[in-house]
Amino acid sequence: MKPKLTFLLIAFLLVFITVIVSYIFLSKLWFNRQVTARNITFYFDSPDKCLDMPDETIKTQIIQATDYFYKNCLYADSSIKHQIIFYKNPLIRQLVLFYASKHNLGFCLTKFNRLILIYKVDFCTDGVPMHIPYSENNLYLYRRNKVIIHELVHSSMVAKLGHKRYYRLPVWVREGYAEWITHETDDYLCRFTKEQYPYQGYYSQFYNAAQKYNGNVRHLINDLEKAQ
């Protein structure tokens, strides 16, 4: 078999598997609970504290956890539908690792259906404050709110810009802007190791570029698009 044909066959199989797996992910057969608020549907795997909470309690936490995103992201739009899966299943994890680094707790299928997957993070909390910025002693908030907001930025950018425009932007812009939205200040970055915070370089590059535009991120991204 010719190398080109082999490559095309493998690519087709990967796309086919992704579509099938995504469909299975969204079926109730895999997940014990699903709750929708603000056009975001959350799916919960077992075990998760959300399984024992009433819908209204979960909806309140969804609104609180996504409030900062809707107030600060240029591409946030409450009419855009998002789907977020909180999973712990090791089989699903192995499938996700075909596309994502092992350090990524969150992953957005931006090239396909914008499905967001978040690994080993319980969404529901028992009285844990949900505001940002995150403190040195509360890596739980780093893992939960930050991952949710970061992936929602990716999903919203693809929905608003389209795949072609989105992928024309340099990776440091795509990842750096997602990190920019999750920060009120940048002084806490030194609290995390590179393994805990693998996108620090992208954030720093975006932060420095944004300063040259006096924080006007919209103009920065528009200029970068024109330069492509």
Buried (B, 14 or more C-beta within 10 A) or exposed (E): EEEEEEEEEEEEEEEEEBEEBBEEBBEEEBBEBBBBBBEBBBBBBEEBEBEEBEEEEBBEBBEBBBBBBBEBBBBBEEEBEBBBBBBBBEEBBEBBEEBBEEEBBBBBBBEBBBBBBBBEBBBBBEEEEBEBBBEEEEBEBBBBBBBBBBBBBBBBBBBBBEEEEBBBBBEBBBBBBBBBBBBEEBEBBEBBEEEEBBBBEBBBBBBEBBEEBEEEBEEBBEEBEEEE
